[in-house]
Amino acid sequence: MNRASRARARLAAALCAAAVLTSACVSSVEGGGDERKAERGRYTFGKVGRQTEAGEPVRGGTLNFVDYAEARSLSPAVTYATGASGGSALAAVYDVLMRYDTATRKYEPWLAESLRSTDDSRTWTLKLRDGVTFSDGTPLDAAAVIGSIDWYQKNKGADTALLAPNLARMDAPDDATVVFTLRNPWATFPAMLAQAPGMIVAPAAYAEKEFRPIGAGAFTLGTYRPQEEMVLKANKNYWKGDPYLGALRFTWPQSDRARLDALNDGTADVAYLRSPEAVDDAVKEGHPGEMTLTSVGSMTTINTREGRPGADLRVRKALALALDPDLNTERAYNGKGLPGQELFPVESRWHSDVKPLGVDLDEAKRFLAEARKDGYDGKLTYMDGTDPVGRANAVVTKAMLERVGFTVELDLVSSIADRTSKTYVEHDFDISRAAAGVSEGDPYHRLQSVLNSRSHGNPGGYANPRMDALLAKLQAANGEAQTQEVLDDVQTLFNEDVPLVNLGASAAFTAWGDHVHGIEPTDEYMALFGEAWLSE
């Protein structure tokens, strides 16, 4: 494998892991007489549930967080920083330059003091707060910010694929100022500084061969036993003041049901939930917390490369018209979830009046018949995991496609590493299940990843100059009206060209006990614990 292929593989590994982690879990494929259509409108997104009056903050104690996935490394260049992949642990150690305020729907300065752009969104000026230091006592200044982001890109952090083509240079006119000069207008550039690139690591962290997790966050690494627990201890020199909590403990139960049970029996203070059934139960039980919507939370990736069935638009349209999101949800998720073909569901601020293709079995058969006339044999493979969610989706997908005339062979792969290699390096699949996890704060980020012809995160090899041009317009779109106009055009072209099949959105729930206070949600469904505390 050459150097470029290795770089693509490393970036893809993080992206593929995130796609797997952001797919909703399923505990049972049994539907029977309990099958029903998903209820829409039952979720409120943002802060939910009733929380008692907090009173005065209390110091001390350990907050127990049963998280979704383990951060095997506290390096932002290795672990993909989302709430579903250990990102909250990274944010606790490094903090973020910018924070996404889920209530105001804006990116606000956090570790930074301010971030301003020129009118064309090509030049962004970041001002740093006075007196902020890393946990080793060294200053978090402009040189440290530039050094950290350079280090992140050189080590192929997951967002390098988006950042590197756009970032022309970084300059430090003084110790408290960083000027980012971009190659293209980028209205949502602040999102990058609310995610992994904005988790600034100290120069000492990467000065030697072995990385050390040194940041300016509210916590530092205490102890870590892989697959058992990670304990972070309070950083008494935190820039917002000595944290109220004495420690933050992460564990990773195997299922959402186990996480919810731990929250209910008091062995956990906070639980991160993604399974539609567990999320529904937690909401019904009245747990306070933060509910997060992500669009394209379940999708069928189509390999559109030459020689694959999906290279034929007629085959792609037959797939889209045959795959029924409601039926998939009934059979695989007991009727719970947010199914739909539209890129942004009715719950989203970006929901479009442009209707998706819809489900039409007769039309699917017609397109497939046309492709058969030109020599296509109707055969394809479907790749998924061997876990319960993979098996459930494989069964229902095979059934839906075979009812319109496809012949489907299942390729169930247990290892995420093997799925990464087959998808991003070998391109050895016809269709497969994944997720994009498009956020409300920055829809450009993940749409660019899965739809741009040059993106390492585009597993299907989809390439359309018209889509690339629309994504460039989306990147530069300033304000909600411009963004919505472009997203409407993206949905229109999506219907016409079918780069993949969207099956629905997902709802993630960071739920906590009534005694937990001060958690701040941020981008990519992560949480900040610098001002959290436990009441007695």
Stockholm file with secondary structure:
# STOCKHOLM 1.0

chainA/1-536         MNRASRARARLAAALCAAAVLTSACVSSVEGGGDERKAERGRYTFGKVGRQTEAGEPVRGGTLNFVDYAEARSLSPAVTYATGASGGSALAAVYDVLMRYDTATRKYEPWLAESLRSTDDSRTWTLKLRDGVTFSDGTPLDAAAVIGSIDWYQKNKGADTALLAPNLARMDAPDDATVVFTLRNPWATFPAMLAQAPGMIVAPAAYAEKEFRPIGAGAFTLGTYRPQEEMVLKANKNYWKGDPYLGALRFTWPQSDRARLDALNDGTADVAYLRSPEAVDDAVKEGHPGEMTLTSVGSMTTINTREGRPGADLRVRKALALALDPDLNTERAYNGKGLPGQELFPVESRWHSDVKPLGVDLDEAKRFLAEARKDGYDGKLTYMDGTDPVGRANAVVTKAMLERVGFTVELDLVSSIADRTSKTYVEHDFDISRAAAGVSEGDPYHRLQSVLNSRSHGNPGGYANPRMDALLAKLQAANGEAQTQEVLDDVQTLFNEDVPLVNLGASAAFTAWGDHVHGIEPTDEYMALFGEAWLSE
#=GR chainA/1-536 SS CCHHHHHHHHHHHHHHHHHHHTSCCCSCCCCGGGCCCCCSSCCCCEEESCCCCCCSCCCCCEEEEECSSCCSCCCTTTSCCSTTTTHHHHHHHHCCSEEEETTTTEEEESSEEEEEECTTSSEEEEEECTTCBCTTSCBCCHHHHHHHHHHHHHTTCTTHHHHTTTEEEEEEEETTEEEEEESSCCTTGGGGGGSGGGSCCCGGGGSSSSCCCCCSSSEEEEEEETTTEEEEEECTTCTTCSCSCSEEEEECCSSHHHHHHHHHHTSCSEEEECCHHHHHHHHHTTCCEEEEEEEEEEEEEECCSTTSGGGSHHHHHHHHHHCCHHHHHHHHHTTCSEECSSSSCTTSTTCCSSCCCCCCHHHHHHHHHHHHHTTCCSEEEEEEESSHHHHHHHHHHHHHHHTTTCEEEEEEECCHHHHHIIIIISCCCSEEEECCCEESSCHHHHHHHHHCTTCTTCTTCCCCHHHHHHHHHHHHCCSHHHHHHHHHHHHHHHHHHCSEEEEEEEEEEEEECTTEECCEECGGGCEECTTCEECC
#=GC SS_cons         CCHHHHHHHHHHHHHHHHHHHTSCCCSCCCCGGGCCCCCSSCCCCEEESCCCCCCSCCCCCEEEEECSSCCSCCCTTTSCCSTTTTHHHHHHHHCCSEEEETTTTEEEESSEEEEEECTTSSEEEEEECTTCBCTTSCBCCHHHHHHHHHHHHHTTCTTHHHHTTTEEEEEEEETTEEEEEESSCCTTGGGGGGSGGGSCCCGGGGSSSSCCCCCSSSEEEEEEETTTEEEEEECTTCTTCSCSCSEEEEECCSSHHHHHHHHHHTSCSEEEECCHHHHHHHHHTTCCEEEEEEEEEEEEEECCSTTSGGGSHHHHHHHHHHCCHHHHHHHHHTTCSEECSSSSCTTSTTCCSSCCCCCCHHHHHHHHHHHHHTTCCSEEEEEEESSHHHHHHHHHHHHHHHTTTCEEEEEEECCHHHHHIIIIISCCCSEEEECCCEESSCHHHHHHHHHCTTCTTCTTCCCCHHHHHHHHHHHHCCSHHHHHHHHHHHHHHHHHHCSEEEEEEEEEEEEECTTEECCEECGGGCEECTTCEECC
//
